[in-house]
Amino acid sequence: MDGPIQRIMVYVDGTEESITAAEYAIALSLRTGAQLTAAFIVNTRALSQLRKARIFLDTEAEEYRRDIERDADRYLELVRNLAQSKGLDIHTIARSGNVHEEMKRLVKEEKTDLLCIGDIGGIRSRRDELYDETDRTFRSAPCSVLVVRDPDRVAEIFESIQ
């Protein structure tokens, strides 16, 4: 591999947009020969805020955390299966922490050239802008970022891969 993109990472958070981004990242990885990593970050910052606001008791927060960790495993397995269906080996990583900080750390650790993320929804308020982790990841990533849009077109591209 001598191209500018040797390592791609896709941020998976369980949304349809992130699965679309994963499909596109798989296609791009196959086209460029780049290594592909999928990452899911369990948002412990949000859990901490829910505890502080007394929305969750500690035991409820732990149960919710375990549910999210199972979701992470399930979504990463889905992305692994998508990649394998196209003959691509993929590395998956699940971590916990502050999403945008962990993603920034992971991008550096993995020497990522390109981060793929799902479409970022419209910001409705200043508060949304501060708490939307995908948006914060986009803005703070220490590498180039590709925001994947047009799920119908991505589905066509993904399905056309032999």
Backbone as JSON, one array per atom type, in Angstrom:
{
  "sequence": "MDGPIQRIMVYVDGTEESITAAEYAIALSLRTGAQLTAAFIVNTRALSQLRKARIFLDTEAEEYRRDIERDADRYLELVRNLAQSKGLDIHTIARSGNVHEEMKRLVKEEKTDLLCIGDIGGIRSRRDELYDETDRTFRSAPCSVLVVRDPDRVAEIFESIQ",
  "N": [[0.84, -1.19, 0.0], [0.74, 2.07, -1.01], [-0.72, 4.37, -1.1], [-2.41, 7.44, -0.04], [-4.25, 6.74, 1.87], [-4.06, 4.46, 4.22], [-4.97, 3.38, 6.54], [-8.14, 3.05, 7.79], [-10.73, 4.14, 9.92], [-13.89, 3.46, 11.29], [-16.5, 4.97, 13.0], [-18.77, 3.53, 15.07], [-21.95, 3.68, 16.39], [-24.33, 2.47, 16.74], [-26.43, 3.66, 15.44], [-28.47, 4.03, 12.48], [-27.17, 5.65, 10.67], [-24.48, 5.28, 11.34], [-24.09, 2.63, 10.63], [-24.46, 2.79, 7.9], [-22.21, 4.35, 7.36], [-20.29, 2.46, 8.01], [-20.7, 0.53, 6.0], [-19.91, 2.03, 3.78], [-17.25, 2.53, 4.48], [-16.24, -0.04, 4.39], [-16.46, -0.6, 1.63], [-14.73, 1.39, 0.67], [-12.34, 0.64, 1.87], [-11.89, -1.83, 0.63], [-11.51, -0.92, -1.98], [-9.27, 0.75, -1.78], [-7.39, -0.79, -0.5], [-6.81, -0.35, 2.09], [-6.33, -0.88, 5.62], [-8.99, -1.72, 7.85], [-10.72, -0.54, 10.67], [-13.24, -0.83, 13.09], [-14.88, 1.07, 15.53], [-16.47, 1.27, 18.68], [-17.67, 3.26, 21.23], [-18.55, 3.13, 24.53], [-20.53, 5.36, 26.12], [-19.57, 6.68, 28.84], [-19.58, 9.14, 29.99], [-22.13, 10.21, 29.56], [-23.58, 8.41, 31.12], [-22.62, 9.05, 33.66], [-23.61, 11.64, 33.91], [-26.34, 11.09, 33.95], [-26.52, 9.75, 36.36], [-25.73, 11.81, 38.13], [-27.83, 13.58, 37.76], [-29.72, 12.22, 39.0], [-31.38, 10.53, 37.62], [-30.85, 7.93, 37.2], [-30.31, 5.37, 39.57], [-27.37, 4.09, 41.16], [-27.25, 1.27, 40.79], [-29.07, 0.93, 38.68], [-27.78, 2.39, 36.7], [-25.49, 0.85, 36.32], [-26.64, -1.49, 35.3], [-27.7, -0.46, 32.93], [-25.32, 0.3, 31.71], [-24.16, -2.23, 31.24], [-26.02, -3.17, 29.4], [-25.53, -1.4, 27.26], [-22.91, -2.11, 26.67], [-23.32, -4.71, 25.74], [-24.8, -4.01, 23.49], [-22.77, -2.7, 22.06], [-21.06, -4.86, 21.48], [-22.82, -6.34, 19.88], [-23.34, -4.59, 17.69], [-20.77, -4.22, 16.68], [-20.24, -6.82, 15.92], [-22.15, -7.06, 13.89], [-21.07, -5.26, 11.99], [-18.62, -6.54, 11.55], [-19.58, -8.9, 10.34], [-20.73, -7.79, 8.02], [-18.41, -6.86, 6.74], [-17.0, -9.28, 6.42], [-18.75, -10.56, 4.71], [-18.09, -9.44, 2.35], [-15.59, -10.3, 1.96], [-13.6, -9.11, 3.49], [-11.21, -8.57, 6.01], [-11.59, -7.27, 9.23], [-10.79, -5.15, 11.93], [-11.99, -4.82, 15.21], [-12.93, -2.62, 17.86], [-13.91, -2.07, 21.14], [-14.57, 0.3, 23.56], [-14.74, 2.21, 26.62], [-15.79, 5.39, 27.85], [-15.36, 8.95, 27.53], [-16.75, 9.87, 24.59], [-15.77, 11.45, 22.3], [-13.18, 12.04, 23.18], [-12.06, 9.49, 23.58], [-12.22, 8.52, 20.96], [-10.5, 10.27, 19.65], [-8.1, 9.54, 20.89], [-7.95, 6.83, 20.07], [-7.78, 7.08, 17.27], [-5.25, 8.2, 17.03], [-3.66, 6.19, 18.27], [-4.08, 4.02, 16.53], [-3.01, 4.99, 14.27], [-4.56, 6.21, 12.27], [-5.61, 7.19, 9.04], [-7.93, 8.1, 7.87], [-11.06, 8.9, 9.13], [-14.25, 7.6, 9.21], [-17.54, 8.66, 9.58], [-21.03, 8.54, 10.43], [-23.77, 10.41, 8.98], [-24.23, 13.63, 10.31], [-26.71, 14.84, 12.33], [-28.91, 17.7, 12.1], [-28.07, 20.53, 14.05], [-29.95, 21.55, 16.67], [-29.94, 23.2, 18.85], [-27.79, 25.17, 20.99], [-27.06, 23.6, 23.14], [-27.4, 21.0, 22.1], [-25.29, 21.03, 20.32], [-23.12, 21.0, 22.04], [-23.36, 18.49, 23.21], [-23.6, 16.48, 21.3], [-22.06, 13.71, 20.43], [-21.03, 12.57, 18.07], [-20.75, 14.79, 16.42], [-18.88, 16.22, 17.95], [-16.75, 14.45, 17.81], [-16.22, 14.55, 15.08], [-15.34, 17.21, 14.86], [-13.04, 17.23, 16.47], [-11.27, 15.3, 15.66], [-8.02, 14.04, 14.94], [-7.32, 13.56, 12.31], [-8.12, 13.28, 8.78], [-11.62, 13.49, 8.06], [-14.43, 11.74, 6.97], [-17.67, 12.33, 6.24], [-20.36, 10.34, 5.93], [-22.99, 10.24, 3.71], [-26.23, 9.95, 2.11], [-27.73, 7.28, 2.17], [-29.05, 5.52, 0.39], [-27.52, 5.53, -1.96], [-25.1, 4.6, -0.9], [-25.9, 2.05, -0.16], [-26.32, 0.94, -2.71], [-23.69, 0.99, -3.69], [-22.42, -0.7, -1.82], [-23.82, -3.11, -2.19], [-23.05, -3.7, -4.78], [-20.51, -4.67, -4.6], [-18.52, -7.43, -5.24]],
  "CA": [[0.0, 0.0, 0.0], [1.48, 3.31, -0.99], [-1.62, 5.5, -1.23], [-2.55, 8.32, 1.12], [-5.15, 6.14, 2.87], [-3.62, 3.11, 4.55], [-5.75, 2.92, 7.69], [-9.46, 3.69, 7.91], [-11.5, 3.78, 11.1], [-15.29, 3.87, 11.23], [-17.11, 5.13, 14.32], [-20.07, 2.85, 15.11], [-22.65, 3.98, 17.64], [-25.62, 1.78, 16.75], [-27.43, 4.34, 14.63], [-28.49, 3.65, 11.06], [-26.14, 6.44, 10.0], [-23.15, 4.69, 11.56], [-24.03, 1.39, 9.85], [-24.23, 3.27, 6.53], [-20.8, 4.73, 7.31], [-19.52, 1.21, 8.01], [-20.79, -0.05, 4.65], [-19.07, 2.84, 2.89], [-15.86, 2.31, 4.86], [-15.88, -1.37, 3.86], [-16.26, -0.44, 0.19], [-13.54, 2.21, 0.49], [-11.21, -0.18, 2.26], [-11.65, -2.78, -0.45], [-11.04, -0.18, -3.16], [-7.94, 1.34, -1.55], [-6.49, -1.74, 0.14], [-6.51, 0.14, 3.44], [-6.81, -1.66, 6.77], [-10.21, -1.12, 8.39], [-11.04, -0.75, 12.07], [-14.52, -0.29, 13.54], [-14.79, 1.38, 16.96], [-17.68, 1.63, 19.43], [-17.31, 3.79, 22.55], [-19.64, 3.21, 25.5], [-20.49, 6.74, 26.59], [-19.66, 6.73, 30.3], [-19.86, 10.53, 30.37], [-23.58, 10.33, 29.63], [-24.03, 7.66, 32.3], [-22.28, 9.84, 34.83], [-24.56, 12.75, 33.99], [-27.64, 10.55, 34.35], [-26.43, 9.5, 37.81], [-25.72, 13.1, 38.83], [-29.17, 14.16, 37.68], [-30.55, 11.28, 39.75], [-32.29, 9.83, 36.73], [-30.52, 6.54, 37.48], [-29.59, 4.96, 40.76], [-26.12, 3.43, 40.77], [-27.51, -0.08, 40.28], [-29.7, 1.08, 37.36], [-26.75, 2.86, 35.78], [-24.63, -0.31, 36.0], [-27.41, -2.36, 34.41], [-27.75, 0.23, 31.65], [-23.98, 0.2, 31.13], [-24.01, -3.59, 30.71], [-26.85, -3.22, 28.18], [-24.82, -0.68, 26.19], [-21.75, -2.93, 26.3], [-23.85, -5.78, 24.89], [-25.11, -3.36, 22.21], [-21.48, -2.49, 21.38], [-20.65, -6.16, 20.93], [-23.76, -6.72, 18.82], [-23.14, -3.74, 16.51], [-19.46, -4.53, 16.1], [-20.4, -8.12, 15.24], [-22.86, -6.77, 12.64], [-20.1, -4.66, 11.06], [-17.69, -7.62, 11.21], [-20.28, -9.76, 9.38], [-20.83, -7.05, 6.75], [-17.08, -6.88, 6.12], [-16.7, -10.66, 6.01], [-19.6, -10.91, 3.56], [-17.41, -8.89, 1.17], [-14.24, -10.85, 1.93], [-12.66, -8.17, 4.11], [-10.9, -8.71, 7.43], [-11.76, -6.0, 9.93], [-10.43, -5.12, 13.35], [-13.01, -4.08, 15.96], [-12.5, -2.16, 19.17], [-14.94, -1.51, 22.02], [-13.99, 0.99, 24.72], [-15.66, 3.02, 27.41], [-15.24, 6.68, 28.21], [-15.89, 10.13, 26.86], [-16.7, 9.39, 23.21], [-14.86, 12.16, 21.4], [-11.81, 11.92, 23.67], [-11.6, 8.13, 23.28], [-12.03, 8.41, 19.51], [-9.27, 11.0, 19.33], [-7.01, 8.69, 21.36], [-7.91, 5.65, 19.21], [-7.29, 7.49, 15.94], [-3.8, 8.34, 17.15], [-3.06, 4.87, 18.55], [-4.18, 3.15, 15.36], [-2.38, 5.7, 13.15], [-5.63, 6.3, 11.3], [-5.51, 8.22, 8.02], [-9.27, 8.59, 7.54], [-12.14, 8.5, 10.02], [-15.58, 7.65, 8.6], [-18.64, 8.76, 10.53], [-22.34, 8.7, 9.83], [-24.27, 11.76, 8.81], [-24.49, 14.36, 11.55], [-28.02, 15.5, 12.28], [-28.9, 19.15, 12.27], [-27.98, 21.02, 15.43], [-31.16, 22.3, 16.97], [-29.68, 24.19, 19.89], [-26.4, 25.25, 21.46], [-26.88, 22.44, 24.02], [-27.19, 19.85, 21.22], [-23.95, 21.13, 19.76], [-22.16, 20.63, 23.07], [-23.5, 17.11, 23.67], [-23.64, 15.51, 20.21], [-20.72, 13.12, 20.43], [-20.54, 12.4, 16.69], [-20.31, 16.12, 15.98], [-17.64, 16.55, 18.66], [-15.72, 13.58, 17.24], [-15.91, 15.15, 13.77], [-14.6, 18.46, 15.03], [-11.79, 17.1, 17.21], [-10.45, 14.2, 15.14], [-6.69, 14.49, 14.48], [-7.06, 13.07, 10.95], [-9.2, 13.64, 7.87], [-12.89, 12.87, 8.42], [-15.39, 11.6, 5.89], [-19.05, 12.21, 6.72], [-21.04, 9.52, 4.93], [-24.4, 10.61, 3.5], [-26.95, 9.29, 1.02], [-27.76, 5.84, 2.44], [-29.48, 4.75, -0.78], [-26.35, 5.39, -2.84], [-24.15, 3.74, -0.22], [-26.43, 0.68, -0.27], [-26.02, 0.5, -4.08], [-22.24, 0.74, -3.77], [-22.12, -1.87, -1.0], [-24.39, -4.3, -2.82], [-22.36, -3.98, -6.04], [-19.22, -5.32, -4.34], [-18.59, -8.9, -5.42]],
  "C": [[0.88, 1.24, 0.0], [0.59, 4.53, -1.07], [-1.72, 6.32, 0.05], [-3.44, 7.74, 2.22], [-4.71, 4.69, 3.08], [-4.41, 2.51, 5.7], [-7.02, 3.75, 7.8], [-10.08, 3.22, 9.22], [-12.92, 4.27, 10.88], [-15.83, 3.88, 12.66], [-18.53, 4.55, 14.24], [-20.72, 3.17, 16.44], [-24.04, 3.34, 17.7], [-26.7, 2.46, 15.95], [-27.38, 3.82, 13.2], [-27.39, 4.39, 10.3], [-24.76, 5.83, 10.16], [-23.0, 3.36, 10.81], [-23.82, 1.73, 8.37], [-22.76, 3.66, 6.37], [-19.91, 3.49, 7.27], [-19.55, 0.55, 6.64], [-19.89, 0.71, 3.68], [-17.59, 2.61, 3.19], [-15.37, 0.95, 4.36], [-15.58, -1.27, 2.37], [-14.96, 0.33, -0.09], [-12.28, 1.42, 0.82], [-10.87, -1.2, 1.17], [-11.05, -2.1, -1.67], [-9.6, 0.31, -3.0], [-6.92, 0.34, -1.02], [-6.12, -1.35, 1.55], [-7.02, -0.85, 4.5], [-8.01, -0.94, 7.36], [-10.39, -1.53, 9.85], [-12.4, -0.12, 12.34], [-14.44, -0.1, 15.06], [-16.14, 1.78, 17.51], [-17.23, 2.08, 20.81], [-18.57, 3.84, 23.4], [-19.51, 4.55, 26.21], [-20.68, 6.81, 28.11], [-19.91, 8.15, 30.8], [-21.36, 10.73, 30.51], [-24.13, 9.59, 30.84], [-23.78, 8.44, 33.58], [-23.25, 11.0, 35.01], [-25.95, 12.28, 34.41], [-27.65, 10.22, 35.85], [-26.5, 10.8, 38.58], [-27.09, 13.74, 38.85], [-30.2, 13.31, 38.43], [-31.67, 10.68, 38.91], [-32.1, 8.33, 36.93], [-29.93, 6.41, 38.87], [-28.32, 4.26, 40.29], [-26.36, 2.05, 40.18], [-28.17, -0.03, 38.9], [-28.68, 1.51, 36.32], [-25.84, 1.71, 35.37], [-25.35, -1.27, 35.05], [-27.49, -1.76, 33.01], [-26.4, 0.15, 30.94], [-23.75, -1.18, 30.51], [-24.83, -3.76, 29.43], [-26.13, -2.55, 27.01], [-23.6, -1.48, 25.75], [-22.18, -4.11, 25.43], [-24.22, -5.22, 23.51], [-23.83, -3.15, 21.4], [-21.03, -3.78, 20.73], [-21.52, -6.56, 19.75], [-23.52, -5.89, 17.55], [-21.78, -3.98, 15.87], [-19.49, -5.88, 15.39], [-21.14, -7.93, 13.91], [-21.9, -6.21, 11.6], [-19.07, -5.7, 10.62], [-18.31, -8.54, 10.16], [-20.44, -9.09, 8.03], [-19.49, -7.1, 6.01], [-16.75, -8.28, 5.61], [-17.53, -11.09, 4.82], [-19.0, -10.4, 2.25], [-15.95, -9.35, 1.1], [-13.19, -9.98, 2.58], [-12.46, -8.52, 5.58], [-11.0, -7.33, 8.06], [-11.38, -6.18, 11.38], [-11.52, -4.33, 14.07], [-12.5, -3.77, 17.35], [-13.72, -1.62, 19.91], [-14.22, -0.92, 23.23], [-15.09, 1.73, 25.45], [-14.98, 4.35, 27.71], [-16.0, 7.81, 27.55], [-15.68, 9.91, 25.37], [-15.66, 10.14, 22.37], [-13.41, 12.09, 21.87], [-11.24, 10.53, 23.38], [-11.35, 7.95, 21.78], [-10.75, 9.12, 19.08], [-8.05, 10.15, 19.71], [-6.84, 7.47, 20.44], [-7.35, 5.97, 17.83], [-5.77, 7.62, 15.96], [-3.12, 7.0, 17.35], [-3.02, 3.99, 17.31], [-3.54, 3.77, 14.12], [-3.34, 5.8, 11.96], [-5.41, 7.46, 10.33], [-6.86, 8.88, 7.73], [-10.28, 8.03, 8.52], [-13.46, 8.67, 9.29], [-16.62, 7.71, 9.7], [-19.94, 8.9, 9.77], [-22.75, 10.14, 9.77], [-24.6, 12.38, 10.17], [-25.81, 15.09, 11.39], [-27.88, 16.99, 12.47], [-28.85, 19.53, 13.74], [-29.18, 21.92, 15.68], [-30.95, 23.39, 18.01], [-28.2, 24.18, 20.25], [-26.08, 24.04, 22.34], [-26.63, 21.19, 23.18], [-25.77, 19.84, 20.68], [-22.9, 20.69, 20.78], [-22.21, 19.15, 23.4], [-23.58, 16.08, 22.55], [-22.23, 14.95, 20.03], [-20.17, 12.9, 19.02], [-20.02, 13.72, 16.16], [-18.99, 16.5, 16.66], [-16.48, 15.71, 18.13], [-15.26, 14.14, 15.9], [-15.0, 16.36, 13.93], [-13.23, 18.29, 15.68], [-10.86, 16.01, 16.69], [-9.11, 14.74, 14.61], [-6.32, 13.93, 13.1], [-8.2, 13.57, 10.06], [-10.46, 12.85, 8.25], [-13.8, 12.88, 7.21], [-16.76, 11.4, 6.51], [-19.84, 11.52, 5.61], [-22.52, 9.88, 4.91], [-24.97, 9.75, 2.39], [-26.96, 7.76, 1.18], [-28.2, 4.99, 1.26], [-28.31, 4.51, -1.72], [-25.31, 4.47, -2.21], [-24.6, 2.28, -0.31], [-26.15, 0.11, -1.68], [-24.54, 0.13, -4.21], [-21.9, -0.55, -3.02], [-22.62, -3.15, -1.68], [-23.66, -4.68, -4.12], [-21.01, -4.66, -5.85], [-19.39, -6.82, -4.45], [-17.75, -9.61, -4.42]]
}
